[in-house]
C-alpha cells in the first residue's frame, strides 16, 4: 500500500477507510469501518466515541472525546458473530425474565 492510502490520526499512520457505517446512540457514536491491511486483506475497525464535557460554565467548558477501538480480522468474523448473537439472545432472555419474572429465577 503506498503512502497516499494512509491517513494520520494523532500522528499515527491509519489505514484508509473504504466504507464506513455510523451508528449514533445517545452520547456515543459507533463507527464501523472497512479498512485494508498492508497485505491487502480487509478488516473491520470498530470505534466507540463518547463526548465528554467538563465544567458547567459554557464559556469555560472543555469538550473532549473518548475513543476505544477494536480491530476484527476476517479469520475471527464467524466466532465473533457467534459470540455476539449468543450474548444478545441471553440478554434478551434475561430482560424478558426481568419484565415477566417466573417462579424459577435461577435458569440461564
Backbone torsions as a table, in degrees:
resi	resn	phi	psi	omega
1	UNK	NA	130.5	-178.8
2	UNK	-83.5	168.1	-174.5
3	UNK	-60.7	-26.3	-178.9
4	UNK	-68.3	-18.8	179.8
5	UNK	-88.7	1.9	-177.9
6	UNK	-103.6	143.7	174.4
7	UNK	-113.1	161.1	178.5
8	UNK	-116.7	130.6	177.1
9	UNK	-127.9	115.7	-176.7
10	UNK	55.4	38.7	177.0
11	UNK	78.8	3.1	-178.2
12	UNK	-109.8	136.1	178.6
13	UNK	-62.9	136.5	179.4
14	UNK	-131.9	137.6	-178.8
15	UNK	-65.1	151.0	178.5
16	UNK	-63.5	142.7	177.0
17	UNK	-91.4	121.4	-179.6
18	UNK	-90.5	-28.7	177.6
19	UNK	-155.6	143.5	-178.8
20	UNK	-140.3	141.0	175.6
21	UNK	-122.5	126.6	-179.5
22	UNK	-107.0	130.3	178.7
23	UNK	-121.7	112.4	178.9
24	UNK	-91.8	128.2	-176.9
25	UNK	-141.7	87.7	179.7
26	UNK	64.8	-125.6	180.0
27	UNK	-80.7	-3.5	-177.7
28	UNK	-110.6	150.4	172.0
29	UNK	-129.2	132.0	177.5
30	UNK	-109.1	133.4	176.8
31	UNK	-114.0	125.0	174.6
32	UNK	-108.9	108.3	-173.2
33	UNK	-115.4	131.3	173.0
34	UNK	-91.0	120.7	-179.3
35	UNK	-125.1	170.8	179.8
36	UNK	-125.0	132.1	178.7
37	UNK	-73.5	168.8	179.1
38	UNK	-67.4	-13.4	177.2
39	UNK	-93.7	0.0	175.9
40	UNK	97.0	-5.2	178.9
41	UNK	-82.1	142.1	176.8
42	UNK	-88.6	148.5	178.1
43	UNK	-146.6	168.9	-178.0
44	UNK	-106.9	128.1	172.9
45	UNK	-110.7	119.9	179.1
46	UNK	-106.5	123.2	-180.0
47	UNK	-121.6	130.1	171.7
48	UNK	-103.2	126.5	178.1
49	UNK	-121.4	124.7	-178.1
50	UNK	-123.1	125.6	179.4
51	UNK	-78.6	130.9	175.5
52	UNK	-125.2	139.2	179.6
53	UNK	-121.9	125.5	177.5
54	UNK	-108.3	131.3	179.9
55	UNK	102.4	154.8	-179.7
56	UNK	-105.2	-25.7	-180.0
57	UNK	-81.5	117.9	-177.8
58	UNK	-55.6	-28.1	-179.1
59	UNK	-72.4	-25.0	-176.9
60	UNK	-117.9	5.5	179.8
61	UNK	-62.8	143.8	175.4
62	UNK	-113.5	121.8	-179.8
63	UNK	-104.7	131.2	176.1
64	UNK	-140.5	169.9	179.9
65	UNK	-127.3	127.0	172.6
66	UNK	-89.2	131.5	179.1
67	UNK	-124.2	137.8	175.8
68	UNK	-131.1	134.3	-176.8
69	UNK	-122.6	147.3	171.7
70	UNK	-129.7	134.1	175.6
71	UNK	-109.1	126.5	-176.6
72	UNK	-120.8	120.3	-175.9
73	UNK	-99.8	156.7	-170.4
74	UNK	-54.6	-33.6	-178.6
75	UNK	-70.4	-13.3	-179.4
76	UNK	-106.6	-4.9	-175.3
77	UNK	-54.1	-51.4	-173.9
78	UNK	-62.6	-47.9	-179.8
79	UNK	-64.4	-38.8	179.1
80	UNK	-63.2	-47.3	179.6
81	UNK	-63.7	-40.5	177.0
82	UNK	-60.0	-43.9	178.6
83	UNK	-64.3	-43.6	178.6
84	UNK	-60.7	-49.0	-179.2
85	UNK	-61.6	-41.6	179.0
86	UNK	-60.7	-46.0	-178.7
87	UNK	-70.3	-38.5	177.7
88	UNK	-63.4	-43.0	177.1
89	UNK	-60.3	-45.1	179.6
90	UNK	-63.3	-42.6	178.3
91	UNK	-61.7	-43.8	178.3
92	UNK	-62.2	-41.7	178.1
93	UNK	-62.6	-47.6	-178.3
94	UNK	-64.5	-37.2	177.8
95	UNK	-66.3	-38.3	176.4
96	UNK	-65.8	-40.0	177.6
97	UNK	-63.8	-34.9	179.3
98	UNK	-67.9	-39.5	179.8
99	UNK	-75.2	-36.8	-177.8
100	UNK	-127.2	76.0	-175.6
101	UNK	-59.0	138.8	176.2
102	UNK	-104.3	178.9	-179.4
103	UNK	-76.5	-19.8	-178.9
104	UNK	-110.5	88.1	-176.6
105	UNK	-78.7	-11.8	-174.4
106	UNK	-87.6	0.3	179.2
107	UNK	-77.0	147.9	172.8
108	UNK	-117.8	NA	NA
